Amino acid sequence: MDCKTVQFTRHAVQRMFQRAITTEDVRRVLESGEVIAGYPEDTPYPSVLMLGYVQDRPLHVVAGRNPANEECIVVTVYVPDPLLWNEDFKTRRN
């Protein structure tokens, strides 16, 4: 995701703290992760779910992008649960 700046919501910061995920981890996912789902109806900006790996640990990042200033807003961050996600962490289990 192309971002000039990155802003973290309060929720994202709380979850990152709880899950020992750093801002650098999130930036890596935003820079080199793969978009696995899109949420075009989200407000105030459309958002995406991205998958990236940091030291072999999968991370999901939900972020929106303000096209006016190219700022990315990180909504939440988590390690995908293998009981809920398939082996590739790209699709949910049935």
Wavefront OBJ file of the C-alpha trace (Angstrom):
o trace
v 0.000 0.000 0.000
v 1.510 3.300 -1.047
v 1.607 5.631 1.981
v 3.404 8.907 2.512
v 2.533 8.767 6.208
v 0.967 6.214 8.530
v -1.506 6.963 11.308
v -2.595 4.412 13.896
v -6.049 4.404 15.454
v -6.311 4.031 19.208
v -7.731 0.543 18.652
v -4.753 -0.447 16.489
v -2.258 0.790 19.087
v -4.035 -1.107 21.854
v -4.055 -4.329 19.838
v -0.431 -3.919 18.786
v 0.589 -3.502 22.420
v -1.424 -6.569 23.485
v 0.058 -8.653 20.674
v 3.673 -7.413 20.797
v 3.503 -6.024 17.257
v 5.680 -2.994 16.523
v 5.035 -0.031 14.263
v 7.956 -1.251 12.152
v 6.231 -4.637 11.745
v 3.108 -2.880 10.492
v 5.069 -0.654 8.115
v 6.726 -3.734 6.611
v 3.326 -5.287 5.940
v 2.045 -2.032 4.410
v 5.127 -1.801 2.179
v 5.458 -5.387 1.027
v 2.365 -7.302 2.121
v -0.359 -8.702 -0.091
v -3.899 -7.373 -0.221
v -6.162 -10.352 0.473
v -9.515 -8.575 0.844
v -10.982 -5.205 0.018
v -13.653 -3.263 1.828
v -14.628 -0.512 -0.638
v -17.666 0.548 1.391
v -15.697 1.335 4.580
v -15.803 4.919 5.763
v -14.306 7.388 5.899
v -11.985 5.634 3.393
v -12.103 2.280 1.647
v -9.859 -0.203 3.432
v -8.056 -3.456 2.744
v -6.923 -6.502 4.681
v -3.253 -7.203 4.074
v -1.158 -10.260 4.854
v 2.545 -9.985 5.480
v 5.236 -11.926 7.281
v 7.651 -10.524 9.835
v 10.304 -13.019 10.928
v 8.102 -15.888 9.708
v 5.136 -14.655 11.775
v 2.023 -13.924 9.702
v 0.351 -10.583 10.347
v -2.966 -9.193 9.172
v -3.266 -5.424 8.896
v -6.523 -3.621 8.151
v -5.852 -0.140 6.801
v -7.531 2.575 4.798
v -5.892 5.206 2.621
v -6.794 8.862 2.293
v -6.138 9.628 -1.382
v -6.020 13.384 -0.747
v -2.826 13.216 1.314
v -1.731 9.598 0.713
v -1.950 8.843 4.429
v -2.653 5.285 5.535
v -4.818 4.803 8.590
v -4.197 1.504 10.386
v -7.467 0.247 11.883
v -6.303 -3.005 13.474
v -3.455 -5.513 13.444
v -3.428 -9.154 14.497
v -1.790 -12.527 14.083
v -4.301 -14.658 12.161
v -5.637 -17.617 14.147
v -4.840 -20.921 12.347
v -8.175 -22.279 13.581
v -9.992 -19.523 11.671
v -7.739 -19.188 8.621
v -6.488 -21.727 6.071
v -2.783 -22.593 5.958
v -2.034 -19.696 3.607
v -3.698 -17.211 6.011
v -5.434 -15.702 2.985
v -8.833 -17.381 3.234
v -11.065 -18.109 6.186
v -11.923 -21.677 7.081
v -15.530 -22.779 6.630
l 1 2 3 4 5 6 7 8 9 10 11 12 13 14 15 16 17 18 19 20 21 22 23 24 25 26 27 28 29 30 31 32 33 34 35 36 37 38 39 40 41 42 43 44 45 46 47 48 49 50 51 52 53 54 55 56 57 58 59 60 61 62 63 64 65 66 67 68 69 70 71 72 73 74 75 76 77 78 79 80 81 82 83 84 85 86 87 88 89 90 91 92 93 94
